[in-house]
Structure formats: structure tokens, C-alpha cells
Amino acid sequence: MATVELRFSALPEHVRTARLVAAAVARRAGVDEAVLDEVRLAVGEACSRAVGLHEIHGITAPVRVVLVEDEKQFSIEVGDEVPGPGGAAAGGADAEGIGENDAEGEDEMGLAVISGLVDDVEVTSGETGGRIRMSWPAHPAPVLP
């Protein structure tokens, strides 16, 4: 099992880098070429969501992306540091006046997009933050002697 971990400052400009890394690792893991665009889009949505949550809640900790390559599955976990159940649903208003309802709407839309792109997705939230775990079937190339 190979694992790649990426941490980046919660800034929108770093989301593109996370998407590129995810696509490269997915390709190496044996994810079908036809699915790579879905991987890119799903990772972009999950990372954008995490960045947005960090901005709304004034969290300066980095966003964490873990890419795991198993024998028959490739999975990605995107983590935020927003404590409490529901992530954005637990939050009030930020300094720029984005209200709870606006944050919840954007959060729900991002999760809906991810759910439409990924068959196997799990969203969790707890005291240490939220996690979106996504996985796709993988067919790694045989190792040559």
C-alpha cells in the first residue's frame, strides 16, 4: 500500500496543485483514464470546500490530502480542521458577513457535486475536523521483473 500525503495552506490557488497531484497518483495507481477527470473534479470540490471552511472559520491550519493506493482501490481523503458535527453547519458568520445559511448552501452544493462524481464517498465530522473520503477501483499495472 503506497500513501502520498499533501498539506497546503488554505488558499484557493493551491487547489489546482492538489488536483494535479491527485490525478497523477490516480493514474499511477491504475485508475481508468476515463475516470481521471472525475477524480480531478471531485478532489477540486473537496479541497475548495475545505479551503472555504477554513476561511469562514478563521483557521490557519493547512488542508490535508491523503492519497492511498491499494491493490484494487485508490482512495483520497481531504481533511479540514473545522471542529464539530457538520463542519459548515456548525459555523456562524465570518468577518466578511458570510452568514450561516450562505455557508451551508455552498457546503451542500459542493457535497452534492462530489456525490454525483464519486460512487464511494463518505463524509464525517468530529472534534478534530471534517473528512471527505472518496475511492475508485484501481487496476495497477503488473510489476515487471
C-alpha positions in Angstrom: 0.0 0.0 0.0 1.5 3.3 -1.1 0.5 6.6 0.5 1.1 10.2 -0.6 0.2 13.0 1.8 -0.1 16.6 0.8 -0.6 19.6 3.1 -1.2 23.1 1.7 -2.1 26.5 3.1 -5.9 27.0 2.9 -5.7 29.3 -0.1 -7.7 28.8 -3.3 -4.7 28.9 -5.6 -3.3 25.7 -4.1 -6.4 23.6 -5.0 -5.2 23.3 -8.6 -1.9 21.7 -7.3 -3.9 19.2 -5.2 -6.0 18.3 -8.3 -2.8 17.7 -10.4 -1.2 15.6 -7.7 -4.4 13.5 -7.2 -4.7 12.8 -11.0 -1.0 11.8 -11.3 -1.2 9.4 -8.3 -4.5 8.0 -9.5 -3.1 7.3 -12.9 -0.1 5.5 -11.3 -2.5 3.5 -9.1 -4.3 2.2 -12.2 -7.5 4.2 -12.1 -9.1 4.1 -15.6 -8.2 7.1 -17.8 -11.9 7.7 -18.4 -12.3 8.3 -14.6 -9.4 10.7 -14.1 -11.5 13.8 -14.9 -13.9 12.7 -12.2 -11.0 12.3 -9.8 -9.7 15.8 -10.6 -13.2 17.4 -10.2 -14.0 15.6 -7.0 -10.7 16.5 -5.4 -11.1 20.1 -6.6 -14.5 20.3 -5.0 -13.4 18.7 -1.7 -10.3 20.9 -1.5 -12.3 24.0 -2.3 -14.8 23.1 0.3 -12.0 22.7 2.9 -10.4 25.9 1.9 -13.7 27.7 2.2 -14.4 26.3 5.6 -11.0 27.3 6.9 -11.6 30.9 5.5 -15.1 31.2 7.1 -13.9 29.9 10.5 -10.6 31.8 10.5 -8.5 28.6 10.7 -4.9 28.9 9.6 -4.0 25.2 9.7 -3.3 23.6 6.4 -5.7 21.5 4.4 -4.7 17.8 4.4 -5.0 15.4 1.4 -4.1 11.8 1.7 -3.9 9.6 -1.4 -3.8 5.8 -0.8 -3.0 3.3 -3.4 -4.2 -0.3 -2.6 -4.2 -3.4 -4.7 -7.8 -2.9 -6.0 -8.7 0.6 -4.8 -7.5 4.1 -4.9 -8.7 6.4 -2.2 -8.4 10.1 -1.3 -9.2 11.7 2.0 -9.5 15.5 2.2 -9.5 16.9 5.7 -10.4 20.2 7.2 -9.7 21.4 10.7 -13.2 22.8 11.4 -14.4 21.1 14.7 -17.9 20.0 15.4 -20.5 18.0 13.7 -21.5 19.2 10.2 -18.5 21.4 9.6 -20.0 24.5 8.0 -23.4 23.7 9.5 -21.9 24.4 12.9 -20.5 27.8 11.9 -22.0 31.3 12.3 -20.9 34.4 10.3 -17.4 35.4 9.4 -15.8 38.8 9.4 -16.9 39.4 5.8 -20.5 38.8 6.6 -21.0 35.4 5.0 -23.9 34.1 7.1 -24.6 30.6 8.3 -27.2 30.0 5.6 -24.8 31.0 2.8 -22.1 28.8 4.1 -24.5 25.9 4.5 -25.8 26.3 0.9 -22.3 26.3 -0.6 -21.3 23.3 1.6 -24.3 21.3 0.5 -23.8 22.2 -3.2 -20.1 21.1 -3.0 -21.1 17.8 -1.3 -23.8 17.2 -3.9 -21.3 17.7 -6.7 -18.9 15.2 -5.1 -21.6 12.7 -4.5 -22.6 13.0 -8.2 -19.0 12.3 -9.3 -18.0 9.6 -6.9 -19.8 6.3 -6.2 -18.0 5.6 -3.0 -17.9 8.7 -0.8 -18.0 9.1 3.0 -18.3 12.5 4.8 -17.5 12.6 8.5 -17.1 15.4 11.0 -15.8 15.4 14.6 -13.9 17.4 17.2 -10.7 17.4 15.1 -12.4 18.4 11.9 -14.2 17.1 8.9 -13.1 14.4 6.3 -14.3 13.5 2.9 -13.1 10.1 1.8 -13.6 9.1 -1.8 -12.5 5.9 -3.6 -12.3 4.4 -7.1 -11.5 1.0 -8.4 -7.9 0.6 -9.5 -6.1 -1.9 -11.7 -2.4 -1.4 -11.2 0.0 -2.4 -13.9 1.9 -5.7 -13.2 5.3 -5.2 -11.8 8.0 -6.2 -14.3 11.0 -8.3 -13.1 
